Amino acid sequence: MTTALRAARTDGLSLLDKLQEAVRPEFAMELIHTDPTHPVFARGQCRVIGCERGAWTKLLCNSHYGRWTHEGRRDLDLFATTTGPVVGGHSDRIDAFDLRGLPLQLRLEIAYSIQIRHDQRTIRLVPMMVNRLVRLVIAAKVGSLLDHGLERWTLLAHEHGLTDTGGRAMGQLRFAWRQALDLAEGLDAEAEFARDTWRAAALGARPSPKKVPPICFDHIPQRWLREAVKRACRYRLGAGKAFGSVSIDERALRWFAAFLHRHHPEVDAASGISREVLEHYLSWLTAAPELSGNTTNTYLVVLRSFLQACHRHDWMPGLSGRAALYLDELPPRPRPLPRFIPEFVMTQLEDPDNLALLPDETTRHLLILIQETGLRANDACLLEYNPVIIDSAGWPCLKYFNHKMTTEQLVPLSQRAADAVRAQQHHLDSRWPARCPKLFPSPHANPDGAQPFSYATLRHRLAAWQQQIAYTTRPASP
């Protein structure tokens, strides 16, 4: 029986039935045409005057990019105004998702993934990526993406010449496979907890501007230990711990599992975790050169809490009462001197001429707000459109959610910070007159402004900006 058939639930609906209900008419066609100006499905219209095709590299369509390259890559602006448009207008290969040639269920599975990308508005998905994926699944001669597991699809990609298996085409295949499996099995927390890979979205984790990686328990080779770790992590999530914090717990216990596998392979049950084994682990982990002092302390604190919880809740029957770590055995955390930003550095970062070199107003206002308030970048990226409230003395304060402390907080605003917030709101009103929900929306694939500014985007822009302004941490020698 194929995975697709096994995935059908007992509610009487097959995966095909569910797909036909879920896929909207505009995505159910064999040829899904796109607008070159669509914020999710395109990068804009070709910059050549009169060309109606979608752009890709250098904001040129594929045909004009090839023509520009053949002509020696002359000045782009001059090329765009002097060369002619491509005969034939729109191209189904470039400006449409071509799902022709696919059986009905497979076509709907891929169309369903395209529809979800459209609704999520978080990743740009251009037709060429999906059309490469379509050629692969046609060559595989399957009726459903679920007929093969992801490892098998990766091998098939190599066999059929799709060598960049970490690229966007394979990324969309993995995404489509996962969405089809979720639809078949039902996306709920219980189904996710039963798996060895947990995704934050499936468990209702709080939104974050950082990409939250899944928690993968299959790195723990001992099945008996893996099940206990999963119970502990589920308990921690239920107690209100952040998904990222629980991910650190799993990573810490993964080190303990790797230690047992490498140095004590004879431990095949909880009863084998003796005090002697723990003492060996304590000395082994403390001497691990790749771990900092803070990380070593964290991993041992996590293991200590895990063993206490296993004793309390009987998550590992047979665990010896002597299998415990004690507080006075943990290595101390390093106590570095207080850190501060030298005035020489702040002068560079606050210089108006330097700030003017940032790529857009949103990035500039975001940086000013972080400088003036000391907010973590993660928290600043998630601010709502109007986070300012006036206190009893008439002073403006910023209301935000501190994700590290999981609580709402207020911070007084300087005049410079308040001006930055008002300027950002004015900038947003000119682009989204109907009101953007976020103060700092993502600049890409975000037509309604609902997606927050990405921490990764901010970090990348600041790194490029530092190079542009010749940022240095040491003043020039006299």
Secondary structure, 3 states (H helix, E strand, C coil): CCHHHHCCCCCCCCHHHHHHHHCCHHHCCCEEECCCCCCCCCCCECCCCCCCCECCHHHCCHHHHHHHHHCCCCCHHHHHHHCCCCCCCCCHHHHEEECCCCCHHHHHHHHHHHHHHHHHCCCCCCHHHHHHHHHHHHHHCCCCHHHCCHHHHHHHHHHCCCCCCCCHHHHHHHHHHHHHHHHHHCCCHHHHHHCCEECCHHHCCCCCCCCCCCEEHHHCCCHHHHHHHHHHHHHHHHCCCCHHHHHHHHHHHHHHHHHHHHHCCCCCCHHHCCHHHHHHHHHHHHCCCCCCHHHHHHHHHHHHHHHHHHHHHCCCCCCCCCCCCCHHHCCCCCCCCCCCCCHHHHHHHHCHHHHCCCCCHHHHHHHHHHHHHCCCHHHHHCCECCCEEECCCCCEEEEEEECCCCEEEEEECCHHHHHHHHHHHHHHHHHCCCCCCECCECCCCCCCCCCECCHHHHHHHHHHHHHHCCCCCCCCCC
